[in-house]
Amino acid sequence: MNIKEFLKRFSNTKKIEHSREYWAQMFFEQILPQIEQVSNQSRYGYHGLTHTTQVALFGLDIAYTINQHPLPVLLAAGLHDCARTSDKWCMMHSPNAVPIAQNFLAKNYPELPRSDVKKVINAVKNHTVGRRAPDGVAACLWDGDRIRLSWEMGYKPECFSTMRGRQIAGLSEQGQQNYIINQENFLINNNIRTREQIEFERQQDEIQNKIGTQFKNNCR
């Protein structure tokens, strides 16, 4: 299915939840496997592909609240950490991801409008340093990527660009647990993921976090 067909299906979808199901399925079945082929990330760990997946799901949630088409958001989320070589704070992994993202989009999504390509690249390039998002793609990626930091280190509303991002980032500990439970139930109930897959990935993340994320290339 090409981009025009994606857009047509999205525009003809009347129920938001059905569309959300469609794009979540598309991310897990098509986008994520493509990303894994070009990313330096491992599947599990603090900045592994499970983190990428969570950012994509946060971004998808936020996208509907600002009338942003999901596809460029999911692509930006998928690519944002593809050049990482460690879990350490590193501003260079963002600009280093740009050529990977450019080649990836040209090969796999040649029909993506040039304006969306530019937004995806800029969102990825600036996700570590950007503050005021210039467009919806950046807003969804940056907010989605910073929610975990807010849950772990404390909520700073000035770091977010959308009302929905602020809402999720500012949840209480119980609210965070409820959000994740609802997210998992959405994936399970729509046959996107199984409970066994989710539990296995959680266990693998815990193991990787203890020893450090195992990236495909060592730090340079």
Secondary structure, DSSP 8 states (H G I E B T S, - for coil): --HHHHHHHHHT---HHHHHHHHHHHIIIIIHHHHHHH----SSSTTSHHHHHHHHHHHHHHHHHTT--HHHHHHHHHHTTTT--SSS--TTHHHHHHHHHHHHHHHH-TTS-HHHHHHHHHHHHTTTT--S-SSHHHHHHHHHHHHHHHHHH---GGG--SHHHHHHHT--HHHHHHHHHHHHHHHHHTTSS-HHHHHHHHHHHHHHHHH----SS---
